[in-house]
Amino acid sequence: MSDTLFTATDPRLGGFAVRTLDPDRDAALLHGWITHPKAAFWMMQDATVAEVAQEYRRIADHPHHEAFIGLHQGRPAFLVERYDPAHVELVGLYRPRPGDVGMHFLCAPTDTPLHGFTRAVITTVMEFLFAEPDARRVVVEPDVRNTAVHALNAAVGFEVVGPIRKPEKEALLSVCTREQFLATRGVPA
């Protein structure tokens, strides 16, 4: 695919890739993902397709926020957002460092789950983010109640900084350096 930005291979689950999200082309697909009951923490349960397109056009137009579609074996399977936490999401809520990269990710709902899929997705997302030479640390702020994502974050090296209060939620600020991530992969830094 010509708009592929990044590829990775999971030894068990095969090929993963990341491409730029097209707000108009991808709105209907995303709508099914972010309005699904399993995406409650995405906080867009009642969004229309038009509102999804509008939100992702806003992100596409933002100088410090980007969105991507993740593929598994060539098929859309997850959503990734990358942002500069000094300008988006965490302004005034923590002390940013040079090389900080903010991240959100969401796996598409499925009726045929694959064991280890979500772990492979977050690993791919982290590899994608750290493929940028200037990225030193990934910063996340999931809802404090989202225990499943906290476990995934820990598995790829995130360290909890602590709870923070955002306008829309109580979040658990966590960070992961390149070295912490590589250590979970068994790769020397």
Kinemage of the C-alpha trace (Angstrom):
@kinemage 1
@onewidth
@group {chain A} dominant
@subgroup {mainchain}
@vectorlist {calphas} color= white
{ca met a 1} P 0.000 0.000 0.000
{ca ser a 2} L 1.519 3.309 -1.082
{ca asp a 3} L 0.450 5.326 1.956
{ca thr a 4} L 2.052 2.918 4.459
{ca leu a 5} L 4.308 4.785 6.895
{ca phe a 6} L 5.556 1.906 9.036
{ca thr a 7} L 5.569 -1.884 9.035
{ca ala a 8} L 6.340 -4.503 11.675
{ca thr a 9} L 6.065 -8.247 11.962
{ca asp a 10} L 4.870 -10.108 15.026
{ca pro a 11} L 6.433 -13.598 15.056
{ca arg a 12} L 3.081 -15.215 15.853
{ca leu a 13} L 0.477 -12.892 14.342
{ca gly a 14} L 2.214 -11.715 11.193
{ca gly a 15} L 2.338 -8.341 9.509
{ca phe a 16} L 1.261 -5.012 10.945
{ca ala a 17} L 1.404 -1.607 9.268
{ca val a 18} L 0.457 1.990 9.968
{ca arg a 19} L -0.919 4.472 7.436
{ca thr a 20} L -2.173 8.034 7.663
{ca leu a 21} L -5.859 8.295 8.507
{ca asp a 22} L -8.057 9.966 5.892
{ca pro a 23} L -10.943 11.609 7.795
{ca asp a 24} L -13.421 11.336 4.923
{ca arg a 25} L -12.423 7.909 3.618
{ca asp a 26} L -12.115 6.360 7.096
{ca ala a 27} L -15.015 8.012 8.978
{ca ala a 28} L -17.539 5.180 8.504
{ca leu a 29} L -14.954 2.573 9.526
{ca leu a 30} L -13.945 4.553 12.617
{ca his a 31} L -17.552 5.185 13.533
{ca gly a 32} L -18.111 1.446 13.971
{ca trp a 33} L -15.032 1.215 16.183
{ca ile a 34} L -15.433 4.206 18.473
{ca thr a 35} L -19.165 3.822 19.063
{ca his a 36} L -18.812 0.125 19.979
{ca pro a 37} L -19.484 -0.626 23.676
{ca lys a 38} L -15.874 -1.829 24.127
{ca ala a 39} L -14.690 1.679 23.175
{ca ala a 40} L -16.459 3.406 26.070
{ca phe a 41} L -13.216 5.048 27.238
{ca trp a 42} L -12.905 6.724 23.816
{ca met a 43} L -15.891 8.881 24.904
{ca met a 44} L -17.553 9.116 21.470
{ca gln a 45} L -20.309 6.532 21.940
{ca asp a 46} L -23.054 8.774 20.543
{ca ala a 47} L -21.076 10.300 17.670
{ca thr a 48} L -22.488 10.239 14.146
{ca val a 49} L -20.362 9.384 11.102
{ca ala a 50} L -20.313 13.096 10.242
{ca glu a 51} L -19.103 13.980 13.752
{ca val a 52} L -16.368 11.339 13.524
{ca ala a 53} L -15.224 12.800 10.191
{ca gln a 54} L -15.308 16.299 11.693
{ca glu a 55} L -13.232 15.228 14.725
{ca tyr a 56} L -10.581 13.552 12.597
{ca arg a 57} L -10.464 16.494 10.183
{ca arg a 58} L -9.820 18.680 13.252
{ca ile a 59} L -6.969 16.348 14.248
{ca ala a 60} L -5.585 16.288 10.682
{ca asp a 61} L -5.562 20.098 10.619
{ca his a 62} L -3.883 20.407 14.038
{ca pro a 63} L -0.139 21.126 13.951
{ca his a 64} L 0.541 18.954 17.027
{ca his a 65} L -1.869 16.008 16.625
{ca glu a 66} L -2.040 13.198 14.036
{ca ala a 67} L -4.158 10.099 13.509
{ca phe a 68} L -3.333 6.815 11.800
{ca ile a 69} L -5.032 3.575 10.836
{ca gly a 70} L -3.231 0.410 11.864
{ca leu a 71} L -3.457 -2.651 9.666
{ca his a 72} L -3.111 -6.334 10.473
{ca gln a 73} L -2.393 -8.544 7.500
{ca gly a 74} L -3.436 -5.636 5.251
{ca arg a 75} L -6.829 -5.018 6.897
{ca pro a 76} L -7.752 -2.041 9.118
{ca ala a 77} L -7.532 -3.229 12.719
{ca phe a 78} L -6.604 -0.353 15.036
{ca leu a 79} L -6.497 3.403 15.461
{ca val a 80} L -3.477 5.385 16.647
{ca glu a 81} L -3.219 9.022 17.632
{ca arg a 82} L 0.134 10.727 18.132
{ca tyr a 83} L 0.321 14.156 19.724
{ca asp a 84} L 2.724 16.609 21.301
{ca pro a 85} L 1.724 16.615 24.991
{ca ala a 86} L 3.244 20.069 25.457
{ca his a 87} L 0.486 21.389 23.133
{ca val a 88} L -2.360 18.814 23.256
{ca glu a 89} L -4.126 16.822 26.005
{ca leu a 90} L -1.673 17.483 28.837
{ca val a 91} L -0.975 21.213 28.681
{ca gly a 92} L -0.367 22.399 32.240
{ca leu a 93} L -0.922 18.921 33.722
{ca tyr a 94} L 2.657 17.668 33.722
{ca arg a 95} L 6.161 18.914 32.968
{ca pro a 96} L 6.965 17.981 29.346
{ca arg a 97} L 10.476 17.008 28.306
{ca pro a 98} L 12.098 17.298 24.892
{ca gly a 99} L 11.272 14.172 22.919
{ca asp a 100} L 7.945 13.463 24.654
{ca val a 101} L 5.290 11.939 22.380
{ca gly a 102} L 1.674 11.470 23.440
{ca met a 103} L -0.289 8.441 22.274
{ca his a 104} L -3.798 6.989 22.142
{ca phe a 105} L -4.664 3.658 20.562
{ca leu a 106} L -7.840 1.644 20.038
{ca cys a 107} L -8.250 -1.872 18.668
{ca ala a 108} L -11.178 -2.487 16.350
{ca pro a 109} L -13.955 -4.642 17.813
{ca thr a 110} L -14.013 -8.226 16.579
{ca asp a 111} L -16.105 -11.367 16.890
{ca thr a 112} L -12.986 -13.517 16.427
{ca pro a 113} L -10.352 -12.312 18.905
{ca leu a 114} L -6.750 -13.421 18.427
{ca his a 115} L -4.782 -14.302 21.549
{ca gly a 116} L -2.047 -11.690 22.049
{ca phe a 117} L -3.443 -9.308 19.436
{ca thr a 118} L -3.770 -6.217 21.630
{ca arg a 119} L -0.250 -6.739 22.989
{ca ala a 120} L 1.035 -7.010 19.401
{ca val a 121} L -0.823 -3.795 18.525
{ca ile a 122} L 0.623 -1.751 21.395
{ca thr a 123} L 4.068 -3.137 20.607
{ca thr a 124} L 3.668 -2.064 16.966
{ca val a 125} L 2.442 1.367 18.083
{ca met a 126} L 5.446 1.814 20.375
{ca glu a 127} L 7.843 0.712 17.631
{ca phe a 128} L 6.148 3.176 15.269
{ca leu a 129} L 6.476 6.049 17.759
{ca phe a 130} L 10.088 5.267 18.598
{ca ala a 131} L 10.959 4.980 14.895
{ca glu a 132} L 11.150 8.774 15.061
{ca pro a 133} L 14.756 9.479 16.122
{ca asp a 134} L 13.746 12.449 18.309
{ca ala a 135} L 11.189 10.445 20.317
{ca arg a 136} L 12.601 9.760 23.756
{ca arg a 137} L 9.540 9.067 25.872
{ca val a 138} L 5.925 8.083 25.190
{ca val a 139} L 3.346 9.703 27.466
{ca val a 140} L -0.182 8.350 27.984
{ca glu a 141} L -3.183 9.431 30.053
{ca pro a 142} L -5.760 6.620 30.079
{ca asp a 143} L -8.815 6.711 32.302
{ca val a 144} L -7.954 5.476 35.803
{ca arg a 145} L -10.718 2.852 35.476
{ca asn a 146} L -9.254 1.332 32.311
{ca thr a 147} L -7.379 -1.462 34.064
{ca ala a 148} L -6.940 -3.502 30.866
{ca val a 149} L -4.914 -0.745 29.212
{ca his a 150} L -2.917 -0.142 32.402
{ca ala a 151} L -1.794 -3.794 32.275
{ca leu a 152} L -0.869 -3.472 28.589
{ca asn a 153} L 1.029 -0.269 29.265
{ca ala a 154} L 3.003 -1.952 32.041
{ca ala a 155} L 3.797 -4.893 29.757
{ca val a 156} L 5.548 -2.611 27.257
{ca gly a 157} L 7.467 -0.634 29.882
{ca phe a 158} L 5.259 2.217 31.044
{ca glu a 159} L 5.848 3.544 34.525
{ca val a 160} L 2.967 5.188 36.368
{ca val a 161} L 3.596 8.818 37.302
{ca gly a 162} L 0.251 9.206 39.065
{ca pro a 163} L -3.343 10.321 38.672
{ca ile a 164} L -4.157 13.634 37.022
{ca arg a 165} L -7.467 15.404 36.627
{ca lys a 166} L -8.460 16.231 33.061
{ca pro a 167} L -11.680 18.043 32.157
{ca glu a 168} L -13.260 14.838 30.795
{ca lys a 169} L -11.777 12.211 33.151
{ca glu a 170} L -9.535 11.189 35.993
{ca ala a 171} L -6.463 9.881 34.165
{ca leu a 172} L -3.418 7.830 35.086
{ca leu a 173} L -0.380 9.629 33.688
{ca ser a 174} L 2.269 7.112 32.654
{ca val a 175} L 5.538 7.368 30.742
{ca cys a 176} L 7.794 4.956 28.882
{ca thr a 177} L 11.297 5.761 27.728
{ca arg a 178} L 12.828 4.166 24.673
{ca glu a 179} L 15.120 2.189 27.011
{ca gln a 180} L 12.201 0.917 29.127
{ca phe a 181} L 10.383 -0.234 25.995
{ca leu a 182} L 13.440 -1.951 24.532
{ca ala a 183} L 14.037 -3.740 27.848
{ca thr a 184} L 10.573 -5.347 27.588
{ca arg a 185} L 11.543 -6.569 24.117
{ca gly a 186} L 14.813 -8.038 25.376
{ca val a 187} L 16.778 -5.546 23.278
{ca pro a 188} L 19.786 -3.809 24.844
{ca ala a 189} L 19.478 -0.007 24.755
